[in-house]
Amino acid sequence: MTVTATHPYIEALARCSQDLPESPAGWLNARRAQALERANALTVPSTRDEEWRFTDITPLTKIHFQPACADMALTPQDIARFVVPEAQCRLVFVDGIYAAGLSAVGGLPAGVRVSTLAAAAREQDALLEQHLARQVTNEHNVFAALNTAYLRDGVLVSIAKNQTYAAPVHVLHVATQKEVAAYPRCLVVAESGSECTVIEDYVSLTDAAYLTNAVTEIVVADAARVRHVRLQRESLGAFHIATCTVNLEKDASYIANAVTLGARISRYGLDVLQNGEGAEMKIDGLALISGRQLADTHTLMAHHRPNGRSAQVHKTIVGGAAHAVFNGKVYVAKGAQLTDSAQQSRNLLLSSRAHVDTKPQLEIFADDVKCAHGATVGQLDAEQLFYLKSRGLPEQTAHNLLTYAFGAELIDRIPVPSLVAQLEKTVLEQTQALEPARGAA
């Protein structure tokens, strides 16, 4: 297929996708081709688009990114500080390329499959055809379309009916090269009555500019339970664009913990769709940014069936001249009676130059529901600061302690102790470096 994109930058990003070898699976080749065609028809989002009006990605379009040709042959010592001891199963990708020597995928119980998509295609092709590139839509999302056009490999986590895999699965993406574009893909399929925890982790060994364009698809069948921990701690020169779609069937449960610390510009779009009665979703989000970082989070909690429950708490800590964006929508369809949903957006500004745009939304078409939302934007509580200072703490120490506590509340909910300790240390270090707001005391 000849690339004839609407936008020259999309053409530049898409061109290399045509050089990928064809898959033995004809259906996958067709989905790649359809995604490439759709990407070519779309353009780069701008602040003139309602969904992007607070997020200017012009700096992204000024860099010519190319996919990595080969990985950087890292050693286990290079990634040792990112290893999660509780995770017996770990898949590592370096600049978007699977690194078998850094991964550990053996010893899984019957009914639990964790592998690359390429390996899964040889044994679970029917499962992939049913779900892969079926959950996330490319219709208006040029970055998701590009990811699918580049779909060559990625991760499959498959849990069979009534199986519980207690240990977390760690999917680690490591960036090492300048001006490289990586297109991570993850598919999680939890069959009825099953349970698992997946850690999706983005880290960097370089301070250079690069692009991560990630797509995650999660299918949670009847009475299944998925815990999704997502960490974005890219370099401060990076660009991170990610999309995740979750489909919930009857009595299913999805619990998410997302932490954003890195990237020059990041955008995370999470859509959770309740397609079965009695399904539940809980979403925690924390963004801690400073300098000139921009972190944008867009979420949709969509209730399409009765008796659904959803709860969301999204917090931002913004220092320097950083800019945080939160747009969270709760949608309740006409037939989704007895929905119970709550959404909170809480934002802490630590500098007179820090900026946040928050927009929680309710869109309700059913008349027997319990839905609430709210947003707060402010500085540290002067009375709390005074109390700590009156107990002998220096002003800066009191400031750091309160800032740390604001974020640690959500981190403590992550069900992986070593990860909690690691993140709390990072958050404490970063809060100590943040500039306090004038007059906060």
Order of alpha helices (4+ residues) and beta strands (2+ residues): alpha-alpha-alpha-beta-beta-beta-beta-alpha-alpha-alpha-beta-beta-beta-beta-beta-beta-beta-beta-beta-beta-beta-beta-beta-beta-beta-beta-beta-alpha-alpha-alpha
